[in-house]
């Protein structure tokens, strides 16, 4: 059984757990970026409070040239980190977002 098959099985067994969906999206990143994009989008729609997904999702969107969507994901992640009082993740997302904005100008 491949990792992708195994992750899909984990999702089927426990659809309320966001981690296998996150791991599945990460699995697709290098080989099937459009599938990864769909996976991240579904993850963030179903589990908007799953903070670890925002950083890689935003970077994938940048790589795919989806700048408006990337900006929304960064901003949503920063706001969520603030609400969850996760200062470390808020700082990481803010720095990545600001660096991206700087590089675009």
ChimeraX commands (.cxc) that place a marker at each C-alpha (Angstrom):
marker #1 position 0.00,0.00,0.00 radius 0.5
marker #1 position 1.39,3.41,-0.97 radius 0.5
marker #1 position 1.47,6.33,1.45 radius 0.5
marker #1 position -1.28,8.02,-0.54 radius 0.5
marker #1 position -3.47,4.93,-0.32 radius 0.5
marker #1 position -2.75,4.63,3.38 radius 0.5
marker #1 position -3.62,8.27,4.01 radius 0.5
marker #1 position -6.86,7.91,2.07 radius 0.5
marker #1 position -7.69,4.91,4.24 radius 0.5
marker #1 position -7.00,6.94,7.40 radius 0.5
marker #1 position -9.31,9.68,6.09 radius 0.5
marker #1 position -12.07,7.14,5.42 radius 0.5
marker #1 position -11.64,5.65,8.88 radius 0.5
marker #1 position -11.70,8.99,10.69 radius 0.5
marker #1 position -13.07,11.78,8.48 radius 0.5
marker #1 position -13.11,14.19,11.43 radius 0.5
marker #1 position -9.32,14.18,11.80 radius 0.5
marker #1 position -7.65,16.90,9.72 radius 0.5
marker #1 position -4.12,15.51,10.01 radius 0.5
marker #1 position -4.39,12.73,7.37 radius 0.5
marker #1 position -5.87,15.26,4.92 radius 0.5
marker #1 position -2.95,17.59,5.64 radius 0.5
marker #1 position -0.44,14.77,5.16 radius 0.5
marker #1 position -2.16,13.79,1.90 radius 0.5
marker #1 position -1.91,17.35,0.56 radius 0.5
marker #1 position 1.79,17.39,1.45 radius 0.5
marker #1 position 2.28,14.08,-0.36 radius 0.5
marker #1 position 0.90,15.60,-3.55 radius 0.5
marker #1 position 3.00,18.79,-3.36 radius 0.5
marker #1 position 6.02,17.70,-5.40 radius 0.5
marker #1 position 4.37,15.44,-7.95 radius 0.5
marker #1 position 0.82,16.68,-8.45 radius 0.5
marker #1 position 0.59,20.34,-7.39 radius 0.5
marker #1 position -2.94,20.83,-8.74 radius 0.5
marker #1 position -4.15,17.86,-6.72 radius 0.5
marker #1 position -2.31,19.31,-3.70 radius 0.5
marker #1 position -4.08,22.61,-4.29 radius 0.5
marker #1 position -7.47,20.90,-4.30 radius 0.5
marker #1 position -6.51,18.91,-1.21 radius 0.5
marker #1 position -5.45,22.04,0.69 radius 0.5
marker #1 position -8.57,23.91,-0.40 radius 0.5
marker #1 position -10.82,21.09,0.83 radius 0.5
marker #1 position -8.85,20.84,4.07 radius 0.5
marker #1 position -9.14,24.57,4.79 radius 0.5
marker #1 position -12.84,24.56,3.92 radius 0.5
marker #1 position -13.62,21.60,6.16 radius 0.5
marker #1 position -11.16,22.43,8.94 radius 0.5
marker #1 position -10.56,26.19,8.87 radius 0.5
marker #1 position -9.01,26.07,12.36 radius 0.5
marker #1 position -6.25,23.66,11.28 radius 0.5
marker #1 position -3.40,26.15,11.46 radius 0.5
marker #1 position -0.53,23.98,10.10 radius 0.5
marker #1 position -2.13,23.93,6.64 radius 0.5
marker #1 position -1.92,27.67,5.97 radius 0.5
marker #1 position 1.83,28.03,5.43 radius 0.5
marker #1 position 2.30,25.26,2.83 radius 0.5
marker #1 position -1.02,26.09,1.15 radius 0.5
marker #1 position -0.02,29.73,0.67 radius 0.5
marker #1 position 3.38,28.79,-0.73 radius 0.5
marker #1 position 1.84,26.30,-3.14 radius 0.5
marker #1 position -0.56,28.96,-4.38 radius 0.5
marker #1 position 2.38,31.32,-4.93 radius 0.5
marker #1 position 4.16,28.61,-6.93 radius 0.5
marker #1 position 1.02,28.15,-9.02 radius 0.5
marker #1 position 0.74,31.89,-9.65 radius 0.5
marker #1 position -2.49,32.21,-7.68 radius 0.5
marker #1 position -1.47,35.42,-5.94 radius 0.5
marker #1 position -4.90,36.63,-4.79 radius 0.5
marker #1 position -5.73,33.29,-3.24 radius 0.5
marker #1 position -2.24,33.06,-1.68 radius 0.5
marker #1 position -2.73,36.47,-0.08 radius 0.5
marker #1 position -6.10,35.42,1.33 radius 0.5
marker #1 position -4.61,32.23,2.77 radius 0.5
marker #1 position -1.73,34.14,4.37 radius 0.5
marker #1 position -4.09,36.71,5.89 radius 0.5
marker #1 position -6.50,34.05,7.15 radius 0.5
marker #1 position -3.64,32.06,8.67 radius 0.5
marker #1 position -2.20,35.11,10.40 radius 0.5
marker #1 position -5.62,35.99,11.83 radius 0.5
marker #1 position -6.22,32.40,12.96 radius 0.5
marker #1 position -2.82,32.22,14.64 radius 0.5
marker #1 position -3.63,35.46,16.46 radius 0.5
marker #1 position -7.00,34.05,17.60 radius 0.5
marker #1 position -5.34,30.82,18.73 radius 0.5
marker #1 position -2.65,32.85,20.52 radius 0.5
marker #1 position 0.04,30.99,18.59 radius 0.5
marker #1 position 2.64,33.72,18.40 radius 0.5
marker #1 position 5.32,31.56,16.79 radius 0.5
marker #1 position 3.12,30.54,13.86 radius 0.5
marker #1 position 1.73,34.05,13.53 radius 0.5
marker #1 position 5.29,35.39,13.29 radius 0.5
marker #1 position 6.30,32.74,10.71 radius 0.5
marker #1 position 3.25,33.42,8.55 radius 0.5
marker #1 position 3.65,37.19,8.83 radius 0.5
marker #1 position 7.35,37.03,7.90 radius 0.5
marker #1 position 6.67,34.77,4.92 radius 0.5
marker #1 position 3.81,37.02,3.80 radius 0.5
marker #1 position 5.85,40.20,4.14 radius 0.5
marker #1 position 8.81,38.66,2.32 radius 0.5
marker #1 position 6.53,37.58,-0.51 radius 0.5
marker #1 position 5.05,41.07,-0.73 radius 0.5
marker #1 position 8.56,42.57,-0.78 radius 0.5
marker #1 position 9.72,40.16,-3.49 radius 0.5
marker #1 position 6.70,41.06,-5.65 radius 0.5
marker #1 position 7.42,44.80,-5.57 radius 0.5
marker link #1:1,2 radius 0.2
marker link #1:2,3 radius 0.2
marker link #1:3,4 radius 0.2
marker link #1:4,5 radius 0.2
marker link #1:5,6 radius 0.2
marker link #1:6,7 radius 0.2
marker link #1:7,8 radius 0.2
marker link #1:8,9 radius 0.2
marker link #1:9,10 radius 0.2
marker link #1:10,11 radius 0.2
marker link #1:11,12 radius 0.2
marker link #1:12,13 radius 0.2
marker link #1:13,14 radius 0.2
marker link #1:14,15 radius 0.2
marker link #1:15,16 radius 0.2
marker link #1:16,17 radius 0.2
marker link #1:17,18 radius 0.2
marker link #1:18,19 radius 0.2
marker link #1:19,20 radius 0.2
marker link #1:20,21 radius 0.2
marker link #1:21,22 radius 0.2
marker link #1:22,23 radius 0.2
marker link #1:23,24 radius 0.2
marker link #1:24,25 radius 0.2
marker link #1:25,26 radius 0.2
marker link #1:26,27 radius 0.2
marker link #1:27,28 radius 0.2
marker link #1:28,29 radius 0.2
marker link #1:29,30 radius 0.2
marker link #1:30,31 radius 0.2
marker link #1:31,32 radius 0.2
marker link #1:32,33 radius 0.2
marker link #1:33,34 radius 0.2
marker link #1:34,35 radius 0.2
marker link #1:35,36 radius 0.2
marker link #1:36,37 radius 0.2
marker link #1:37,38 radius 0.2
marker link #1:38,39 radius 0.2
marker link #1:39,40 radius 0.2
marker link #1:40,41 radius 0.2
marker link #1:41,42 radius 0.2
marker link #1:42,43 radius 0.2
marker link #1:43,44 radius 0.2
marker link #1:44,45 radius 0.2
marker link #1:45,46 radius 0.2
marker link #1:46,47 radius 0.2
marker link #1:47,48 radius 0.2
marker link #1:48,49 radius 0.2
marker link #1:49,50 radius 0.2
marker link #1:50,51 radius 0.2
marker link #1:51,52 radius 0.2
marker link #1:52,53 radius 0.2
marker link #1:53,54 radius 0.2
marker link #1:54,55 radius 0.2
marker link #1:55,56 radius 0.2
marker link #1:56,57 radius 0.2
marker link #1:57,58 radius 0.2
marker link #1:58,59 radius 0.2
marker link #1:59,60 radius 0.2
marker link #1:60,61 radius 0.2
marker link #1:61,62 radius 0.2
marker link #1:62,63 radius 0.2
marker link #1:63,64 radius 0.2
marker link #1:64,65 radius 0.2
marker link #1:65,66 radius 0.2
marker link #1:66,67 radius 0.2
marker link #1:67,68 radius 0.2
marker link #1:68,69 radius 0.2
marker link #1:69,70 radius 0.2
marker link #1:70,71 radius 0.2
marker link #1:71,72 radius 0.2
marker link #1:72,73 radius 0.2
marker link #1:73,74 radius 0.2
marker link #1:74,75 radius 0.2
marker link #1:75,76 radius 0.2
marker link #1:76,77 radius 0.2
marker link #1:77,78 radius 0.2
marker link #1:78,79 radius 0.2
marker link #1:79,80 radius 0.2
marker link #1:80,81 radius 0.2
marker link #1:81,82 radius 0.2
marker link #1:82,83 radius 0.2
marker link #1:83,84 radius 0.2
marker link #1:84,85 radius 0.2
marker link #1:85,86 radius 0.2
marker link #1:86,87 radius 0.2
marker link #1:87,88 radius 0.2
marker link #1:88,89 radius 0.2
marker link #1:89,90 radius 0.2
marker link #1:90,91 radius 0.2
marker link #1:91,92 radius 0.2
marker link #1:92,93 radius 0.2
marker link #1:93,94 radius 0.2
marker link #1:94,95 radius 0.2
marker link #1:95,96 radius 0.2
marker link #1:96,97 radius 0.2
marker link #1:97,98 radius 0.2
marker link #1:98,99 radius 0.2
marker link #1:99,100 radius 0.2
marker link #1:100,101 radius 0.2
marker link #1:101,102 radius 0.2
marker link #1:102,103 radius 0.2
marker link #1:103,104 radius 0.2
marker link #1:104,105 radius 0.2
view
